[in-house]
Amino acid sequence: MSGFSIDWLNLREAADRRARDAGLLNRAKHWLESAVAAGSEAAVVDLGAGTGATLRAFSTPADTMRLSSTWRLVDHDAELLAEAIHRHGDANRLETFAQDLTDIIALPLTGAHLVTASALFDLVSAEFLDTFAHELWRQCWQQPVGLYSALNYDGTTRWTPTHALDDAVLDAFNRDQRRDKGFGPALGPDAGQYLERLFTKLGFSVFSANSPWALKGDDQLLIQTLIDGIGGAVAQDPSLDAASLEEWIQFRRAHALTGSCIVGHLDLLALPEVAAW
């Protein structure tokens, strides 16, 4: 699986926080609160947890859920998990699992009430999601468990001001998003819709909402990093010549402070029909 640095995760966290759909996040919190109200100690498994951004999204100053839930943070990068412990170890009940996310059977799902993942499932393959979804369905026979999957890239990016190469760069970037990221050929922009169809077919109640990044001048550093990342991802695409791409990069960087960028994402919450198990 491709790695992500602490600096990159820190840089994007504020944009991610703004983008998350508040309605779905609150519905996911309510699902956990219902488990606590029923006398259970809520357990959350956060896949690709990084430094704990999803935990932070669930925890507000007035939120008591962190006092009555255990978070199992799962990531292949032990350094990121150590950072999560550094930030949250004294305030939350945390368990960390530094392991390969592709080994679905080994994931610590037993007894979980909710599985979360942010900006993860657009990196994985259809085969991975099929196996993962059926494992979650199987877990529901022991205890109902839901899925909260946020910030799945949907293949759309809109810039202002516009540039003649925007569409060609976006097409090339979306092709790159479908290459193997360590989980097989990635679903990329198709991940959100694939998740909706998959969990609906398995009998879950599925709720979804758009969660776009809305980036402006205050996000200049993130925008510049995004531009450079896109440029690097599409540099070898045969549909783009190097000179034109470099001109696009310089144009975009020149407008990072005064322009804007909308990057589309989809949030999804899949909850089991309790009476069905």
C-alpha positions in Angstrom: 0.0 0.0 0.0 1.2 3.5 -0.8 2.4 5.5 2.2 1.4 8.9 3.4 3.5 11.3 5.4 2.5 13.0 8.6 3.0 16.3 6.9 0.6 15.5 4.1 -2.1 14.2 6.6 -1.7 17.3 8.7 -2.0 19.5 5.6 -5.2 18.0 4.4 -7.0 17.5 7.7 -8.7 20.9 7.9 -10.1 20.5 4.4 -11.2 17.0 5.2 -12.9 18.2 8.4 -14.8 20.9 6.5 -15.8 18.5 3.7 -17.3 15.7 5.8 -21.0 15.6 5.6 -22.3 16.6 9.1 -25.5 14.7 8.7 -23.9 11.4 8.0 -21.2 11.9 10.7 -24.0 12.6 13.3 -25.9 9.6 12.1 -22.8 7.4 12.6 -22.3 8.9 16.1 -26.0 8.1 16.9 -25.4 4.5 15.8 -22.6 4.3 18.4 -24.6 6.0 21.1 -27.4 3.4 20.5 -24.9 0.7 21.2 -23.8 2.4 24.5 -27.5 2.9 25.5 -28.1 -0.8 25.0 -25.4 -1.5 27.6 -22.5 -2.3 25.2 -19.1 -0.7 25.2 -18.9 0.7 21.7 -15.9 -0.4 19.6 -14.8 1.3 16.5 -12.3 -0.1 14.0 -10.6 2.7 12.0 -9.0 1.3 8.8 -6.1 3.3 7.4 -6.2 5.3 10.6 -3.1 7.4 10.1 -2.6 9.9 12.9 -6.3 9.5 14.0 -8.1 12.1 11.9 -11.3 10.1 11.9 -11.2 9.8 15.7 -10.8 13.6 15.9 -13.7 14.1 13.5 -15.9 12.1 15.8 -14.7 13.9 19.0 -15.8 17.4 19.8 -15.4 19.2 23.1 -19.0 18.4 24.1 -18.8 14.8 22.8 -18.8 12.1 25.5 -18.5 9.2 23.0 -14.8 9.1 23.5 -15.3 8.2 27.1 -17.5 5.2 26.3 -15.9 3.8 23.2 -12.7 2.0 22.3 -11.0 2.9 19.0 -9.0 0.2 17.3 -6.6 2.1 15.0 -5.4 0.0 12.1 -2.6 1.1 9.7 0.4 -0.5 8.0 2.5 2.5 9.1 3.7 2.1 12.7 5.0 5.7 12.7 1.6 7.1 12.0 0.0 5.0 14.7 2.7 6.2 17.2 1.7 9.8 16.3 -2.0 9.0 17.0 -1.1 7.6 20.4 1.0 10.7 21.1 -2.0 12.9 20.3 -4.7 10.9 21.9 -3.3 8.3 24.3 -4.3 10.1 27.5 -7.8 11.2 26.3 -9.2 8.1 24.6 -9.2 4.3 24.9 -7.0 3.3 22.0 -5.7 0.0 20.6 -3.3 0.2 17.7 -2.7 -2.5 15.1 0.3 -2.1 12.7 -0.6 -4.6 10.0 -1.3 -5.2 6.4 -4.8 -4.0 5.5 -5.0 -6.3 2.6 -5.2 -9.3 5.0 -8.9 -8.8 5.6 -9.4 -11.9 7.8 -6.7 -10.6 10.2 -8.4 -7.3 10.7 -9.6 -6.8 14.3 -13.3 -6.6 13.4 -14.7 -9.0 16.1 -17.1 -7.2 18.4 -17.0 -3.9 16.5 -20.0 -1.7 16.3 -18.7 0.5 13.6 -15.9 0.3 11.0 -14.6 3.7 9.7 -12.3 4.6 6.8 -11.5 8.0 5.4 -9.9 8.6 2.0 -9.1 4.9 1.8 -11.6 2.9 -0.3 -10.8 4.8 -3.6 -7.4 3.2 -3.3 -8.7 -0.4 -3.2 -9.9 -2.8 -5.8 -13.4 -4.2 -6.4 -12.2 -7.6 -5.3 -10.9 -6.1 -2.0 -14.2 -4.4 -1.3 -16.2 -7.6 -2.2 -14.2 -9.6 0.3 -14.3 -6.9 3.0 -18.1 -6.3 2.6 -18.9 -10.0 2.9 -16.6 -10.2 6.0 -18.5 -7.3 7.6 -21.8 -9.0 6.7 -20.6 -12.2 8.3 -19.7 -10.2 11.5 -23.2 -9.0 11.7 -24.4 -12.5 12.5 -22.6 -12.1 15.9 -23.2 -8.4 16.4 -24.6 -5.7 14.0 -21.7 -3.5 12.7 -22.0 -0.5 10.4 -19.6 1.2 8.0 -18.7 4.9 7.8 -16.6 5.6 4.8 -15.8 9.3 4.2 -14.0 11.3 1.5 -14.1 8.8 -1.3 -12.8 10.7 -4.4 -15.5 10.9 -7.1 -13.4 11.9 -10.1 -14.4 15.5 -10.3 -12.2 18.6 -9.9 -13.1 22.1 -10.8 -10.7 25.0 -10.9 -11.1 28.8 -11.1 -9.8 30.4 -13.2 -10.2 27.7 -15.9 -7.4 26.5 -18.2 -7.6 24.9 -21.6 -5.8 21.8 -20.3 -8.0 21.2 -17.2 -10.1 18.4 -18.7 -7.2 16.6 -20.2 -5.2 16.7 -16.9 -8.3 15.5 -15.0 -8.8 12.6 -17.4 -5.2 11.6 -17.0 -5.3 11.9 -13.3 -8.4 9.7 -13.1 -6.6 7.1 -15.1 -3.8 7.2 -12.6 -6.2 6.8 -9.7 -7.2 3.4 -11.1 -3.7 1.9 -11.1 -2.7 -0.6 -8.4 -2.1 1.1 -5.0 -1.3 -2.2 -3.3 -4.8 -3.6 -3.2 -5.2 -4.6 -6.8 -6.4 -2.3 -9.6 -8.0 0.7 -7.7 -11.6 1.7 -8.1 -10.5 5.3 -7.9 -13.4 7.6 -8.8 -15.9 4.6 -8.9 -15.4 3.6 -5.3 -18.3 5.5 -3.7 -20.9 4.2 -6.2 -19.4 0.7 -5.9 -19.8 0.8 -2.2 -23.4 1.9 -2.4 -24.4 -0.9 -4.8 -22.4 -3.5 -2.8 -23.8 -2.8 0.6 -27.3 -2.3 -0.6 -27.2 -5.7 -2.3 -26.1 -7.2 1.1 -29.1 -5.8 2.8 -27.7 -2.7 4.6 -29.4 0.6 4.7 -27.1 2.9 2.8 -26.9 6.7 3.1 -24.6 8.9 1.1 -23.8 12.5 0.6 -21.4 14.6 -1.3 -18.4 15.9 0.6 -16.3 18.1 -1.7 -13.1 19.8 -0.7 -13.8 23.6 -1.2 -10.3 25.1 -1.4 -9.5 28.9 -1.6 -6.7 31.2 -0.7 -6.5 30.1 2.9 -5.7 26.6 1.6 -2.8 27.9 -0.6 -0.2 25.4 0.6 -2.6 22.5 0.2 -3.6 23.7 -3.3 0.1 24.0 -4.3 0.8 20.5 -2.9 -2.3 19.1 -4.8 -1.1 20.7 -8.0 2.3 19.2 -7.7 0.9 15.9 -6.8 -1.4 15.9 -9.8 1.4 17.0 -12.1 3.6 14.1 -10.8 0.8 11.6 -11.2 0.1 12.5 -14.9 3.6 13.2 -16.0 4.0 9.9 -17.9 0.5 9.9 -19.4 0.9 9.8 -23.2 -2.0 12.1 -23.8 -0.1 15.1 -22.3 3.1 16.6 -23.6 5.6 17.8 -21.1 5.7 21.4 -22.1 1.9 21.9 -22.0 1.7 20.1 -18.6 4.5 22.3 -17.1 2.6 25.4 -18.4 -0.6 24.1 -16.7 1.3 23.5 -13.4 2.8 27.0 -13.4 -0.6 28.6 -14.3 -2.3 26.7 -11.5 0.5 27.6 -9.0 0.2 31.3 -10.0 -3.5 31.2 -9.1 -3.2 29.1 -5.9 -3.9 32.2 -3.7 -6.5 34.0 -5.7 -8.3 31.1 -7.4 -10.3 28.1 -6.1 -10.5 24.4 -6.4 -13.4 22.0 -5.8 -12.5 18.3 -5.4 -15.4 16.0 -5.3 -15.8 13.2 -2.7 -18.6 11.0 -1.5 -19.3 10.0 2.1 -21.2 6.8 2.8 -22.8 5.2 5.9 -24.0 1.6 5.7 -26.0 0.3 8.6 -27.3 -3.2 9.0 -31.0 -3.9 9.3 -30.9 -5.2 12.9 -34.0 -7.3 12.6 -32.4 -9.2 9.6 -29.8 -10.8 11.9 
